[in-house]
């Protein structure tokens, strides 16, 4: 016979730890329930005691009032006290809210009772203290059941205060319990309403907490915080988080280093950090920023920012990357390209001159060919000898030779002033050649662009010229570049060193500008050279100034101390 297939039991889904919001909700519900239950128990005990005390005071007042009544004293003297006192006692029970008022003889014979059949019978309870003149209370089971009762003596003033009767007033325990039960039911209703409202409020608060914590439990939140803290300090790039009021909410070590910040920064406004104006505006802008270049006093930073939104603008996250080294390498690459262009230009000119010499020889004019070749060699060699003889620093010498060829290609004459002199080995190791290339290369490029002939240039105009001074003396390095171009407008001596300042239009087209990229594009294309010059000069503890050259154009003067760099 075929074997029966075993029944597979479904696997129980393993549930992870309850979320933090769920744990808090359970704890708060239990806490509210315990507090409400405690309040109910306390209120019940208090109500029980208060009900008993209230009943005791009520029957005491009734008994004492009956004992002090002259009508009761007069009835006790009569021949038939029961006939006179029973209606009075019945009315008093109704008006005073007690269950019974029993007036009895000193021997305990009842004259009144709610049950008519009990009239004339002996009182069930103690009367000894009352016969001694005391008013006392007790709980005793009588005809109506257990009751809280008070017994008071009735004195006859005419007989010198002799006790002629006793009065017992009481409320049954059942009546007290019924009143207490009504109070407890009302209390339980209030407690249930408090429990429901407390539970609902707790649920709403914890639902919001669950949304904010994304359903994670305490261990997961703690682990995420540890990872977050470790990642924050491990990332070399700068990370800056701003709240909705543009205050620093979080910053890592890389951000502090790149922005040059120290001390307590969290909680401070971006405008109060002392950053450059353009960088401050970029950080405070609400919209996103993508790969924007910004300069601080010592660094070139790439800034990216994205808003943090969750139904409302809550702030932004900013990342910072150090672009200083890459920008320096780009400057060196531009210099190398300039050298290559200069070599190409020289090779082109050399080819033209060689063709000229060959043609003269073919025409049989050998002497003129020799004179032409000798003159060209002497001119080229004179410039080389002048530069190499004055500037023994190989990097600066190579840069000046390349820029001279580049200037010649643009129709500009580049000359080195006679007082230029930099001996080899004079520049300290702390003054990087990369920074010198950045400073002198950008200044010469700007001077060539400013002095280059334009459409308005005529034969009567002075020849375009750039004069360079490179001198190391008196413990400082002097680099001066002057041109005979149109110069810089008065009052713009400080503006020229700001990133984005330029006398030439951006190479970006108008379409990119209408798409919202004109500002960033223009800043990337133009206006960065002089800002990099100032940054390199400051980084090496020097100064750069701008004034008008004797030839009428602009003159930039850079002074760098001949010692190790003072900043990094």
C-alpha positions in Angstrom: 0.0 0.0 0.0 1.3 3.5 -0.7 3.0 5.3 2.2 1.1 8.3 3.6 2.7 11.6 2.9 3.9 13.4 6.0 2.1 16.6 6.8 4.4 19.6 6.7 4.0 22.0 9.5 4.1 25.6 8.3 7.2 27.5 9.4 6.5 30.2 11.9 7.7 33.6 10.8 10.5 34.7 12.9 9.8 38.1 14.2 12.6 40.5 15.1 12.7 42.7 18.1 9.8 45.1 18.4 10.5 48.6 17.1 11.4 51.4 19.4 8.0 53.0 18.9 6.2 49.7 19.6 8.2 49.1 22.8 7.4 52.6 24.0 3.8 52.2 23.1 3.5 48.9 25.1 5.4 50.4 28.0 3.3 53.5 28.0 0.0 51.5 27.8 1.1 49.4 30.7 2.2 52.5 32.7 -1.1 54.2 32.0 -3.1 51.1 33.0 -1.1 50.7 36.2 -1.5 54.4 37.1 -5.3 54.2 36.4 -5.7 51.0 38.4 -3.7 52.4 41.3 -5.9 55.5 41.3 -9.0 53.4 41.2 -7.9 51.3 44.2 -6.8 54.3 46.1 -10.1 56.1 45.3 -12.1 53.0 46.3 -10.3 52.7 49.6 -10.7 56.4 50.3 -14.4 56.3 49.3 -15.0 53.3 51.6 -13.5 55.2 54.5 -15.2 58.4 53.6 -18.6 56.6 53.3 -18.2 55.0 56.7 -17.1 58.2 58.3 -19.9 60.2 56.7 -22.4 57.6 57.8 -21.0 57.8 61.4 -21.2 61.6 61.4 -24.7 61.5 60.0 -26.2 59.1 62.6 -24.3 60.8 65.4 -25.9 64.1 64.4 -29.4 62.5 64.2 -29.0 60.7 67.6 -27.8 63.7 69.4 -30.5 65.9 67.9 -33.2 63.4 69.1 -31.6 63.1 72.5 -31.5 66.9 73.0 -35.1 67.4 71.8 -37.5 68.6 74.5 -40.3 66.8 72.8 -38.5 63.5 73.3 -37.9 64.3 77.0 -41.6 65.1 77.5 -42.7 61.9 75.7 -40.3 59.9 77.9 -42.1 61.2 81.0 -45.6 60.3 79.6 -47.4 57.2 80.3 -47.2 55.9 76.7 -43.9 57.1 75.1 -44.3 54.8 72.1 -47.5 56.5 70.8 -45.9 59.9 71.0 -42.5 59.0 69.7 -43.2 56.6 66.8 -44.5 59.2 64.3 -41.7 61.5 65.3 -39.0 58.9 64.7 -40.5 57.9 61.4 -40.5 61.5 60.1 -37.0 62.0 61.4 -35.7 58.8 59.6 -37.0 60.2 56.4 -35.7 63.8 56.9 -32.3 62.8 58.3 -31.6 60.1 55.7 -31.0 57.3 58.3 -32.4 53.8 58.3 -33.7 53.8 61.8 -34.2 56.0 64.9 -34.9 53.9 68.0 -35.9 55.5 71.3 -35.8 53.1 74.2 -36.2 53.0 77.9 -33.0 52.7 80.0 -33.6 49.0 80.3 -33.5 48.6 76.5 -37.2 48.3 75.8 -37.9 49.9 72.4 -40.5 52.7 72.1 -39.9 53.2 68.4 -38.6 51.1 65.5 -39.1 51.1 61.6 -40.5 47.6 62.0 -43.7 48.0 64.2 -43.5 44.4 65.4 -40.1 45.2 67.0 -41.7 47.9 69.2 -41.7 46.7 72.9 -38.9 44.2 72.3 -35.4 44.5 73.7 -32.8 46.5 71.8 -30.2 44.4 70.1 -26.8 46.1 70.8 -24.8 47.6 73.6 -26.1 50.3 75.9 -23.7 50.3 78.7 -21.5 53.4 77.7 -24.7 55.4 77.0 -26.1 54.6 80.4 -22.9 56.0 81.8 -23.6 59.2 79.9 -21.4 58.6 76.8 -22.2 58.9 73.2 -20.6 56.0 71.4 -20.7 54.3 68.0 -20.5 50.7 67.0 -21.3 48.3 64.1 -23.8 45.7 65.1 -26.2 43.3 63.5 -29.8 44.1 64.5 -33.2 43.5 63.1 -32.4 45.3 59.8 -29.0 43.6 59.5 -25.5 44.9 60.1 -25.5 48.6 60.7 -23.4 51.5 61.8 -25.2 53.0 64.8 -24.7 55.6 67.5 -26.3 55.4 71.0 -26.8 58.7 72.9 -28.4 59.2 76.4 -31.5 61.3 76.9 -31.3 63.5 80.1 -34.1 65.1 82.0 -33.1 68.7 83.1 -35.9 68.8 85.6 -34.4 65.8 87.4 -30.8 67.1 87.5 -29.8 65.5 84.2 -30.8 62.0 85.1 -30.8 59.6 82.1 -34.5 58.8 81.4 -34.1 57.2 77.9 -31.7 56.2 75.2 -31.6 57.0 71.5 -30.0 54.8 68.8 -29.7 56.1 65.2 -28.1 54.0 62.4 -27.5 53.3 58.8 -27.3 49.8 57.5 -24.1 48.5 55.9 -26.1 47.6 52.8 -27.1 51.2 52.3 -23.5 52.4 52.7 -22.3 49.7 50.3 -25.0 50.7 47.7 -23.8 54.4 47.9 -20.2 53.2 47.6 -21.0 51.0 44.7 -22.5 53.9 42.8 -19.4 56.0 43.4 -17.1 53.2 42.4 -19.1 52.7 39.1 -18.7 56.4 38.3 -15.0 56.1 39.2 -14.5 53.1 37.0 -16.2 54.9 34.1 -13.9 57.9 34.5 -10.9 55.5 34.8 -11.9 53.7 31.7 -12.3 56.9 29.8 -8.9 58.1 31.0 -7.4 54.7 30.0 -8.9 55.0 26.5 -7.9 58.6 26.0 -4.4 57.9 27.3 -4.0 54.9 25.1 -5.3 56.8 22.1 -2.9 59.7 22.8 0.0 57.3 23.3 -0.8 55.5 20.0 -0.9 58.8 18.1 2.5 59.9 19.6 4.1 56.6 19.0 2.8 56.4 15.4 4.6 59.7 14.8 7.7 58.3 16.5 7.4 55.2 14.4 7.4 57.3 11.2 10.5 59.3 12.4 12.4 56.2 13.5 11.3 54.3 10.3 10.2 51.3 12.5 13.7 50.6 13.9 14.2 49.3 17.4 16.6 50.7 19.9 19.5 48.3 19.0 19.2 49.3 15.3 19.1 53.0 16.1 22.2 52.6 18.3 24.0 50.7 15.6 23.0 53.2 13.0 24.4 56.0 15.3 27.7 54.2 15.7 28.0 53.6 11.9 27.0 57.2 11.3 29.6 58.5 13.7 32.3 56.3 12.3 31.5 57.2 8.7 31.3 60.9 9.5 34.9 60.9 10.8 36.2 58.4 8.2 35.2 60.4 5.1 38.0 62.6 3.9 35.6 64.9 2.0 33.9 67.6 3.9 30.3 67.1 5.0 28.2 69.9 6.2 24.5 69.7 7.2 22.4 72.9 7.6 19.0 73.2 9.1 16.1 75.2 7.8 17.4 78.5 9.3 20.8 78.0 7.6 22.6 77.1 10.8 25.2 74.4 11.0 23.6 71.2 12.3 26.5 68.8 11.7 30.0 69.1 10.3 32.7 66.5 10.1 36.5 66.8 10.5 37.1 67.1 6.8 34.6 70.0 6.6 36.3 71.8 9.4 39.7 71.4 7.7 38.6 72.4 4.2 36.7 75.5 5.5 39.4 76.4 8.0 37.0 76.4 10.9 37.9 75.9 14.6 36.1 75.9 17.9 32.4 75.3 18.3 30.6 75.5 15.0 27.4 73.6 15.4 24.5 76.0 15.9 26.2 79.0 14.3 24.8 80.6 11.2 26.6 80.2 7.9 26.8 83.9 7.5 28.8 84.1 10.8 31.5 81.6 9.8 33.7 84.2 8.2 33.8 82.4 4.8 34.1 84.2 1.4 31.0 86.0 0.3 30.5 83.8 -2.8 30.9 80.6 -0.8 28.5 81.9 1.9 25.9 82.6 -0.7 26.3 79.1 -2.2 25.9 77.5 1.2 22.9 79.6 2.1 21.1 79.1 -1.2 18.0 76.9 -0.9 18.4 75.2 -4.3 20.7 72.4 -5.3 24.3 73.1 -6.4 26.4 70.8 -8.6 30.2 70.8 -8.8 30.6 74.6 -8.2 34.1 75.9 -7.8 34.7 78.2 -4.8 37.8 79.7 -3.4 38.7 80.2 0.2 41.9 81.9 1.5 44.0 78.7 0.8 41.9 76.2 -1.1 39.9 75.6 -4.2 36.7 73.7 -3.2 34.1 71.8 -5.3 30.7 72.4 -3.6 27.7 70.2 -4.1 24.5 70.7 -2.1 21.0 69.1 -2.1 18.0 70.2 -0.1 16.5 67.9 2.6 12.7 67.9 2.1 10.0 66.1 3.9 6.8 68.0 3.3 8.7 71.2 4.1 12.3 72.5 3.5 14.2 71.2 6.5 17.7 72.3 5.4 20.4 71.0 3.1 23.3 68.6 2.9 26.6 70.1 1.5 29.6 68.1 0.4 33.0 69.7 -0.1 36.0 68.3 -2.1 39.5 69.8 -2.2 40.2 70.9 -5.7 43.4 72.7 -4.9 45.9 70.1 -6.1 43.9 69.3 -9.2 43.6 73.0 -10.0 47.4 73.4 -9.6 47.9 70.4 -11.8 45.6 71.9 -14.4 47.6 75.1 -14.2 50.8 73.1 -14.9 49.1 71.3 -17.7 48.1 74.7 -19.2 51.7 75.7 -18.9 52.8 72.5 -20.6 50.3 73.2 -23.3 51.7 76.7 -23.6 55.2 75.2 -24.0 53.9 72.9 -26.7 52.2 75.7 -28.5 55.4 77.7 -28.3 57.4 74.8 -29.7 54.9 74.4 -32.5 55.1 78.1 -33.2 58.9 78.1 -33.1 59.0 75.0 -35.3 56.6 76.7 -37.8 58.8 79.9 -37.8 61.9 77.8 -38.1 60.5 76.0 -41.1 59.6 79.3 -42.8 63.1 80.7 -42.1 64.7 77.5 -43.4 62.6 77.7 -46.6 63.8 81.3 -46.9 67.4 80.4 -46.5 67.1 77.5 -49.0 65.4 79.8 -51.5 68.1 82.4 -51.2 70.8 79.8 -51.8 68.9 78.4 -54.8 68.8 82.0 -56.2 72.6 82.2 -55.9 72.4 84.7 -53.1 74.4 82.8 -50.5 75.8 85.8 -48.6 72.3 87.2 -48.1 71.2 83.7 -46.9 74.0 83.6 -44.4 73.3 87.1 -43.1 69.5 86.2 -42.7 70.2 83.0 -40.9 72.8 84.6 -38.6 70.5 87.5 -37.7 67.6 85.2 -36.8 69.9 83.0 -34.7 71.3 86.0 -32.9 67.8 87.3 -32.1 66.6 84.0 -30.8 69.8 83.3 -28.9 69.8 86.8 -27.4 66.4 86.3 -25.8 67.4 82.8 -24.5 70.7 84.1 -23.1 68.9 87.0 -21.5 66.3 84.8 -19.8 68.7 82.1 -18.7 71.3 84.5 -17.6 68.9 86.5 -15.4 66.7 83.7 -14.1 68.7 80.6 -13.1 65.7 78.9 -11.7 64.9 76.4 -14.4 61.1 76.3 -14.0 60.7 80.1 -14.2 63.2 80.3 -17.1 61.3 77.6 -19.1 58.0 79.4 -18.3 59.3 82.8 -19.5 60.8 81.3 -22.7 57.5 79.6 -23.5 55.5 82.7 -22.7 57.8 84.8 -24.9 57.1 82.5 -27.9 53.4 82.6 -27.1 53.4 86.4 -26.9 55.3 86.6 -30.2 52.6 84.5 -31.8 50.0 86.9 -30.5 51.9 89.9 -31.8 53.1 91.0 -28.4 56.7 91.6 -27.4 57.6 90.1 -24.0 60.8 91.5 -22.4 62.6 90.9 -19.2 63.7 94.0 -17.3 67.5 94.5 -16.9 67.2 94.4 -13.1 65.8 90.8 -13.1 68.0 88.4 -11.3 67.3 85.0 -9.6 70.3 82.8 -8.8 69.9 79.1 -8.9 69.3 77.5 -5.5 68.2 80.8 -4.0 64.5 79.8 -3.8 63.8 77.8 -0.6 62.2 74.3 -0.8 59.2 75.6 1.0 58.3 77.8 -2.0 56.9 75.3 -4.5 57.6 75.7 -8.2 54.0 74.8 -8.8 52.8 78.0 -7.0 55.4 80.1 -9.0 54.0 78.7 -12.2 50.5 79.5 -11.1 51.4 83.1 -10.1 53.7 84.1 -13.0 51.9 82.1 -15.7 48.5 83.6 -15.0 49.8 87.1 -14.7 51.7 86.8 -18.0 48.7 85.3 -19.7 46.4 88.1 -18.6 49.0 90.7 -19.7 49.4 89.1 -23.1 45.6 89.1 -23.5 45.4 92.7 -22.4 48.2 93.9 -24.7 47.3 91.9 -27.8 46.4 94.0 -30.8 42.7 94.6 -31.5 40.7 95.9 -34.4 41.2 99.4 -33.1 45.1 99.0 -33.2 46.7 101.1 -35.9 50.2 101.6 -37.1 50.5 104.8 -35.0 49.7 102.9 -31.9 52.6 101.8 -29.6 53.7 98.2 -30.2 52.0 95.8 -27.8 54.5 95.0 -25.0 54.7 93.0 -21.8 57.5 93.7 -19.3 58.4 91.1 -16.7 60.6 91.6 -13.6 61.8 88.6 -11.6 64.2 89.5 -8.8 65.3 87.8 -5.6 66.9 90.2 -3.1 66.5 91.5 0.4 64.9 88.2 1.7 62.0 88.4 -0.8 61.1 87.3 -4.3 59.7 90.1 -6.5 57.6 89.2 -9.5 56.2 92.1 -11.5 54.2 91.9 -14.8 53.2 95.1 -16.6 51.6 95.7 -20.0 50.6 98.7 -22.1 47.0 97.5 -22.6 43.9 99.4 -21.7 44.5 98.8 -17.9 42.0 98.3 -15.1 39.3 100.8 -14.2 39.9 102.8 -11.1 38.3 101.3 -8.0 38.5 97.7 -9.3 41.9 96.9 -7.7 40.1 94.6 -5.2 37.4 93.3 -7.5 39.9 91.8 -10.0 41.0 89.2 -7.4 37.5 87.9 -6.9 36.5 84.7 -8.6 34.4 85.4 -11.6 35.8 88.8 -12.4 36.8 89.2 -16.0 37.0 91.8 -18.8 36.2 89.1 -21.4 32.8 87.3 -21.9 32.3 83.7 -21.0 32.7 81.1 -23.8 29.4 79.6 -22.7 26.6 80.0 -25.2 23.4 81.9 -24.4 21.4 78.7 -24.3 23.3 77.5 -21.3 22.7 80.8 -19.7 18.9 80.7 -20.1 19.0 77.2 -18.6 20.3 78.6 -15.4 24.0 77.8 -15.8 25.3 81.2 -16.9 26.7 82.2 -13.6 28.4 78.9 -12.8 29.6 78.5 -16.4 31.0 82.0 -16.6 32.8 81.5 -13.3 34.3 78.3 -14.6 35.4 79.8 -17.9 36.7 83.2 -16.8 37.8 85.0 -13.8 39.6 82.2 -12.0 43.2 83.0 -12.8 43.7 86.1 -10.6 41.8 84.5 -7.8 44.2 81.5 -7.9 47.1 84.0 -8.0 46.0 85.7 -4.8 45.3 82.3 -3.2 48.8 81.0 -4.0 50.4 84.2 -2.8 48.5 84.1 0.5 49.3 80.5 0.9 53.0 81.4 0.8 52.7 84.4 3.1 53.1 87.0 0.4 51.2 90.0 -1.1 49.9 90.9 -4.5 49.0 94.5 -5.5 47.7 96.2 -8.7 48.5 99.6 -9.9 48.9 101.4 -13.2 52.1 100.8 -15.2 54.1 103.7 -16.7 53.2 102.4 -20.1 49.5 103.0 -19.2 48.3 99.4 -18.7 48.0 97.3 -15.6 50.9 96.3 -13.4 50.8 93.4 -10.9 53.4 93.2 -8.2 53.9 90.0 -6.2 56.2 89.8 -3.1 57.0 86.4 -1.6 59.2 85.9 1.5 62.2 83.6 0.9 61.4 81.2 3.7 59.2 78.2 4.3 55.5 78.4 3.7 53.7 79.9 6.6 50.4 78.2 5.9 49.3 74.8 4.5 
